[in-house]
Amino acid sequence: MSRKPELRGRAARLARLLPAGAGQAARTPFVLLVVLLLGGGLIGLLVLNSALSEGAFRLDDLQKDTKSLTDEEQALQRDVDDYSAPDALQRRARELGMVPGGDPAFLNPDGTVKGVPGAAQQSSVRIPMPLAPEVLAPAPSRTPAPTPSPTPPPAAQPSAAVPSPQATTPAPTPSAQPSTTPGR
């Protein structure tokens, strides 16, 4: 039989403040609370780690897309630079049958011309055409040439003081309107 030693003085007063025999029962809810907090924390870390991993994969995919689009943009810019170079423009203009212009003439605000205008000189160097001549030939006009409307002889006109609007202004005909160039 074991007996508890009797406490004296200060130790006795402290021992009376602590509940006797309830020590085992109070530990069970505390341990359960600690286990639940640790389990919840581990599950939270697992979810957070999965979200960060998914974000990293998405970021990697977006960076690859950005790199490929940047490469494509640079290739297109090189093409534009190649086509807009002066020698490429001159070669393409000659292929289209264009010739260099002569000295320019300027029109002053008062209506006088400064300089001597002149026609462009045809170059003797011919570059072979990449297209067949029938492709480059101008297409026949889709609308017939406008025909002048007949005017009545002077004796047949009425001698009214105010002419009718129909007699003074001819109605526009579809053939008199300018045709548009296809492809523009």
Residue frames as qw, qx, qy, qz and C-alpha x, y, z in Angstrom:
[[0.000, 0.887, 0.462, 0.000, 0.00, 0.00, 0.00],
 [0.440, 0.178, 0.014, 0.880, 1.45, 3.14, -1.10],
 [0.134, -0.838, -0.431, 0.307, 0.58, 6.25, 0.58],
 [0.348, 0.776, 0.070, 0.521, 0.98, 9.67, -0.68],
 [0.474, -0.114, -0.392, 0.780, 3.39, 11.70, 1.27],
 [0.116, -0.872, -0.448, 0.158, 1.84, 14.47, 3.18],
 [0.414, 0.508, 0.061, 0.753, 2.71, 17.87, 1.95],
 [0.378, -0.679, -0.383, 0.499, 3.38, 20.75, 4.21],
 [0.200, -0.535, 0.055, 0.819, 3.45, 24.47, 3.85],
 [0.284, 0.528, -0.278, -0.751, 3.48, 25.97, 0.45],
 [0.146, 0.113, -0.907, -0.378, 3.33, 22.64, -1.42],
 [0.092, 0.391, 0.876, -0.266, 0.14, 21.74, 0.47],
 [0.265, 0.622, 0.226, -0.701, -1.52, 24.96, -0.55],
 [0.274, 0.437, -0.571, -0.639, -0.62, 24.38, -4.21],
 [0.043, -0.045, -0.990, -0.123, -1.81, 20.79, -4.08],
 [0.227, 0.497, 0.693, -0.470, -5.22, 21.93, -2.90],
 [0.314, 0.574, -0.127, -0.746, -5.59, 24.16, -5.99],
 [0.278, 0.254, -0.808, -0.454, -5.17, 21.21, -8.39],
 [0.837, -0.097, -0.002, -0.539, -8.12, 18.87, -8.80],
 [0.322, -0.366, 0.870, -0.076, -7.46, 15.38, -7.53],
 [0.532, 0.167, 0.829, -0.035, -8.23, 12.35, -9.74],
 [0.549, 0.746, 0.285, -0.247, -9.51, 14.34, -12.77],
 [0.145, -0.674, 0.523, 0.501, -6.08, 14.50, -14.46],
 [0.349, 0.004, 0.867, 0.355, -6.67, 11.56, -16.77],
 [0.338, 0.674, 0.655, -0.043, -10.08, 12.69, -17.95],
 [0.108, 0.901, 0.010, -0.420, -8.92, 16.22, -18.89],
 [0.277, -0.474, 0.643, 0.535, -6.11, 14.95, -21.10],
 [0.481, 0.309, 0.792, 0.213, -8.32, 13.11, -23.65],
 [0.349, 0.870, 0.343, -0.062, -10.09, 16.18, -25.19],
 [0.103, -0.866, 0.323, 0.367, -6.80, 18.08, -25.32],
 [0.418, -0.252, 0.778, 0.397, -5.01, 15.27, -27.18],
 [0.464, 0.544, 0.688, 0.122, -7.97, 14.91, -29.51],
 [0.178, 0.952, 0.108, -0.225, -7.89, 18.67, -30.24],
 [0.224, -0.695, 0.545, 0.413, -4.14, 18.61, -30.95],
 [0.473, 0.041, 0.818, 0.324, -4.50, 15.62, -33.31],
 [0.395, 0.750, 0.530, 0.008, -7.37, 17.32, -35.20],
 [0.045, 0.939, -0.127, -0.315, -5.38, 20.56, -35.55],
 [0.316, -0.492, 0.695, 0.419, -2.32, 18.72, -36.82],
 [0.479, 0.295, 0.795, 0.226, -4.38, 16.65, -39.29],
 [0.302, 0.879, 0.350, -0.120, -6.20, 19.75, -40.54],
 [0.098, -0.848, 0.339, 0.396, -2.91, 21.58, -40.95],
 [0.410, -0.228, 0.788, 0.399, -1.41, 18.70, -42.94],
 [0.440, 0.563, 0.686, 0.137, -4.46, 18.50, -45.22],
 [0.144, 0.951, 0.107, -0.253, -4.34, 22.29, -45.71],
 [0.230, -0.668, 0.552, 0.443, -0.65, 22.11, -46.64],
 [0.477, 0.100, 0.815, 0.314, -1.37, 19.30, -49.11],
 [0.363, 0.786, 0.501, 0.006, -4.12, 21.35, -50.81],
 [0.012, -0.936, 0.144, 0.322, -1.92, 24.46, -50.90],
 [0.378, -0.436, 0.692, 0.434, 1.01, 22.49, -52.33],
 [0.487, 0.378, 0.750, 0.241, -1.23, 21.01, -55.06],
 [0.252, 0.918, 0.282, -0.115, -2.55, 24.49, -56.00],
 [0.146, -0.827, 0.384, 0.384, 0.99, 25.89, -56.21],
 [0.471, -0.151, 0.779, 0.385, 2.11, 22.95, -58.32],
 [0.447, 0.632, 0.621, 0.124, -0.82, 23.42, -60.72],
 [0.098, 0.968, 0.034, -0.230, -0.02, 27.15, -60.98],
 [0.326, -0.611, 0.574, 0.436, 3.62, 26.36, -61.75],
 [0.498, 0.179, 0.776, 0.344, 2.62, 24.02, -64.60],
 [0.318, 0.840, 0.439, 0.009, 0.23, 26.62, -66.02],
 [0.099, -0.908, 0.211, 0.348, 2.92, 29.30, -65.78],
 [0.443, -0.320, 0.705, 0.452, 5.36, 27.04, -67.64],
 [0.459, 0.489, 0.699, 0.247, 2.80, 26.45, -70.43],
 [0.161, 0.954, 0.222, -0.120, 2.13, 30.19, -70.73],
 [0.258, -0.756, 0.418, 0.433, 5.84, 30.95, -70.90],
 [0.485, 0.002, 0.758, 0.436, 6.25, 28.40, -73.74],
 [0.351, 0.746, 0.554, 0.120, 3.32, 30.00, -75.60],
 [0.042, -0.957, 0.034, 0.286, 4.83, 33.46, -75.11],
 [0.396, -0.500, 0.593, 0.491, 8.18, 32.28, -76.43],
 [0.463, 0.279, 0.747, 0.388, 6.66, 30.73, -79.55],
 [0.222, 0.888, 0.402, 0.012, 4.54, 33.83, -80.23],
 [0.195, -0.865, 0.236, 0.397, 7.59, 36.06, -79.76],
 [0.459, -0.213, 0.699, 0.505, 9.56, 33.93, -82.22],
 [0.391, 0.575, 0.671, 0.257, 6.71, 34.15, -84.74],
 [0.048, 0.965, 0.171, -0.193, 6.50, 37.93, -84.30],
 [0.308, -0.685, 0.445, 0.488, 10.23, 38.29, -84.90],
 [0.468, 0.097, 0.751, 0.456, 10.04, 36.14, -88.04],
 [0.279, 0.794, 0.527, 0.120, 7.19, 38.26, -89.39],
 [0.112, -0.936, 0.062, 0.329, 9.10, 41.45, -88.58],
 [0.425, -0.378, 0.615, 0.547, 12.12, 40.10, -90.50],
 [0.418, 0.444, 0.711, 0.350, 9.84, 39.42, -93.48],
 [0.109, 0.945, 0.299, -0.075, 8.46, 42.96, -93.32],
 [0.279, -0.788, 0.314, 0.449, 11.98, 44.38, -93.11],
 [0.482, -0.076, 0.708, 0.510, 13.07, 42.28, -96.09],
 [0.329, 0.639, 0.638, 0.274, 10.12, 43.40, -98.21],
 [0.001, -0.978, -0.191, 0.078, 10.50, 47.06, -97.26],
 [0.555, -0.427, 0.307, 0.644, 14.23, 47.28, -98.03],
 [0.266, 0.719, -0.158, -0.622, 14.97, 49.77, -100.84],
 [0.069, 0.349, -0.817, -0.454, 16.50, 47.21, -103.20],
 [0.193, 0.281, 0.939, -0.041, 13.55, 44.83, -102.71],
 [0.307, 0.705, 0.383, -0.512, 11.09, 47.67, -103.37],
 [0.204, 0.637, -0.426, -0.609, 12.97, 48.69, -106.51],
 [0.047, -0.121, 0.949, 0.287, 13.09, 45.11, -107.81],
 [0.238, 0.470, 0.824, -0.210, 9.38, 44.59, -107.15],
 [0.282, 0.732, 0.116, -0.610, 8.50, 47.92, -108.82],
 [0.144, 0.477, -0.664, -0.558, 10.47, 46.95, -111.93],
 [0.139, 0.124, 0.979, 0.085, 8.68, 43.58, -111.98],
 [0.254, 0.652, 0.627, -0.342, 5.40, 45.48, -112.00],
 [0.456, 0.585, 0.417, 0.526, 6.58, 47.65, -114.92],
 [0.176, -0.964, -0.128, 0.153, 7.25, 50.84, -112.96],
 [0.637, 0.430, -0.075, 0.636, 10.09, 53.18, -113.91],
 [0.405, -0.407, -0.313, 0.756, 11.95, 55.74, -111.81],
 [0.141, 0.924, 0.351, -0.048, 10.46, 59.22, -111.88],
 [0.503, 0.521, -0.016, 0.689, 12.30, 62.26, -113.21],
 [0.191, 0.043, -0.359, 0.912, 12.98, 65.54, -111.47],
 [0.039, -0.652, -0.729, 0.203, 9.95, 66.71, -109.52],
 [0.026, 0.426, 0.176, 0.887, 8.06, 69.92, -110.17],
 [0.151, -0.397, -0.686, 0.591, 6.33, 71.82, -107.37],
 [0.053, -0.703, -0.484, -0.518, 3.16, 73.89, -107.44],
 [0.162, 0.060, -0.385, 0.906, 3.44, 77.13, -105.48],
 [0.089, 0.530, 0.699, -0.473, 0.43, 78.50, -103.54],
 [0.241, 0.583, -0.021, -0.775, 0.01, 81.30, -106.12],
 [0.811, 0.470, 0.273, -0.216, -0.38, 78.73, -108.93],
 [0.374, 0.767, -0.502, -0.140, 3.07, 79.00, -110.52],
 [0.994, -0.006, -0.058, 0.087, 5.13, 75.90, -111.20],
 [0.203, -0.821, 0.532, 0.055, 8.63, 75.62, -109.78],
 [0.495, -0.252, 0.806, 0.206, 10.84, 73.23, -111.74],
 [0.459, 0.339, -0.527, -0.629, 10.37, 71.57, -115.09],
 [0.788, -0.014, 0.532, -0.309, 8.01, 68.61, -115.08],
 [0.344, 0.460, -0.714, -0.400, 8.97, 65.76, -117.34],
 [0.932, -0.017, -0.168, -0.319, 7.89, 62.27, -118.18],
 [0.686, -0.480, 0.546, 0.041, 9.65, 59.32, -116.62],
 [0.349, 0.576, -0.667, -0.318, 12.24, 57.61, -118.79],
 [0.979, 0.000, -0.030, -0.202, 11.68, 53.97, -119.73],
 [0.441, -0.607, 0.650, 0.118, 14.53, 51.79, -118.57],
 [0.584, 0.462, -0.583, -0.327, 16.24, 49.59, -121.15],
 [0.051, 0.208, -0.952, 0.217, 16.76, 46.76, -118.63],
 [0.734, -0.179, -0.240, -0.609, 13.82, 44.37, -118.61],
 [0.257, -0.241, 0.874, -0.334, 13.30, 41.86, -115.87],
 [0.303, -0.152, -0.858, -0.387, 11.30, 38.77, -116.90],
 [0.560, -0.317, 0.058, -0.763, 7.73, 38.81, -115.67],
 [0.185, -0.144, 0.929, -0.286, 6.82, 36.16, -113.10],
 [0.548, 0.392, 0.605, -0.424, 3.23, 35.97, -114.44],
 [0.443, 0.340, 0.688, 0.464, 1.91, 35.17, -117.89],
 [0.035, 0.016, 0.178, 0.983, 1.11, 38.26, -120.04],
 [0.345, -0.453, -0.611, -0.550, -2.58, 37.39, -120.23],
 [0.486, -0.578, -0.574, 0.317, -2.77, 37.58, -116.44],
 [0.314, -0.400, -0.120, 0.853, -1.15, 41.02, -116.41],
 [0.052, 0.324, 0.499, 0.802, -3.19, 42.38, -119.33],
 [0.274, 0.036, 0.336, -0.901, -5.81, 44.88, -118.25],
 [0.239, 0.373, 0.890, -0.109, -9.22, 43.29, -117.85],
 [0.006, -0.429, -0.515, -0.742, -11.92, 44.54, -120.22],
 [0.229, -0.126, 0.286, -0.922, -14.20, 47.15, -118.74],
 [0.072, 0.306, 0.932, -0.178, -17.26, 45.65, -117.11],
 [0.249, 0.732, 0.441, -0.455, -19.44, 48.66, -117.85],
 [0.545, 0.551, 0.390, 0.498, -19.87, 50.06, -121.36],
 [0.284, -0.018, -0.019, 0.958, -18.51, 53.51, -122.09],
 [0.180, 0.621, 0.500, -0.576, -21.03, 56.26, -121.38],
 [0.303, 0.433, 0.575, 0.625, -22.87, 57.46, -124.42],
 [0.043, 0.093, 0.135, -0.986, -23.84, 61.11, -124.67],
 [0.288, 0.556, 0.727, -0.280, -27.55, 61.67, -124.32],
 [0.264, 0.430, 0.501, 0.703, -29.11, 63.18, -127.43],
 [0.018, 0.442, 0.312, -0.841, -30.20, 66.78, -127.07],
 [0.427, 0.698, 0.575, 0.000, -33.22, 67.99, -128.96],
 [0.404, 0.395, 0.247, 0.787, -32.64, 70.53, -131.71],
 [0.086, -0.139, -0.289, 0.943, -32.96, 74.19, -130.65],
 [0.379, -0.149, -0.329, -0.852, -36.26, 74.66, -132.47],
 [0.603, -0.307, -0.708, -0.200, -37.88, 71.77, -130.59],
 [0.302, -0.155, -0.642, 0.687, -37.22, 73.20, -127.11],
 [0.133, -0.812, -0.565, -0.062, -40.19, 74.83, -125.40],
 [0.228, 0.511, -0.069, 0.826, -39.99, 78.57, -124.96],
 [0.556, -0.732, -0.393, -0.020, -41.03, 78.54, -121.31],
 [0.040, -0.883, 0.271, -0.381, -39.54, 81.15, -118.98],
 [0.471, -0.561, 0.645, -0.219, -38.48, 78.55, -116.40],
 [0.574, 0.281, -0.737, -0.221, -37.02, 75.32, -117.76],
 [0.897, -0.355, -0.074, -0.252, -38.07, 72.09, -116.05],
 [0.425, -0.673, 0.605, -0.002, -35.44, 70.43, -113.85],
 [0.847, 0.069, 0.518, 0.096, -35.60, 67.28, -115.94],
 [0.647, 0.739, 0.093, 0.166, -34.66, 69.16, -119.11],
 [0.086, 0.906, -0.372, 0.186, -31.62, 70.89, -117.57],
 [0.326, -0.550, 0.753, -0.158, -30.17, 68.04, -115.50],
 [0.706, 0.168, -0.625, -0.287, -29.74, 64.65, -117.12],
 [0.855, -0.424, 0.167, -0.249, -30.49, 61.72, -114.81],
 [0.124, -0.602, 0.786, 0.064, -27.39, 59.74, -113.88],
 [0.903, 0.175, -0.287, -0.269, -27.13, 56.42, -115.60],
 [0.865, -0.422, 0.255, 0.097, -25.37, 53.39, -114.18],
 [0.829, 0.311, 0.115, 0.450, -22.91, 53.40, -117.08],
 [0.211, 0.838, -0.103, 0.493, -21.83, 57.00, -116.34],
 [0.608, -0.756, 0.213, -0.112, -20.72, 56.18, -112.79],
 [0.215, 0.665, -0.714, 0.051, -17.04, 55.34, -112.29],
 [0.927, -0.097, -0.354, -0.076, -16.30, 51.67, -111.88],
 [0.515, -0.735, 0.431, -0.093, -14.32, 50.45, -108.91],
 [0.434, 0.523, -0.733, -0.018, -11.16, 48.48, -109.33],
 [0.918, -0.292, -0.230, -0.139, -11.47, 44.92, -107.97],
 [0.798, -0.019, -0.351, 0.490, -9.12, 44.05, -105.13],
 [0.205, 0.323, -0.255, 0.888, -9.03, 47.55, -103.59]]
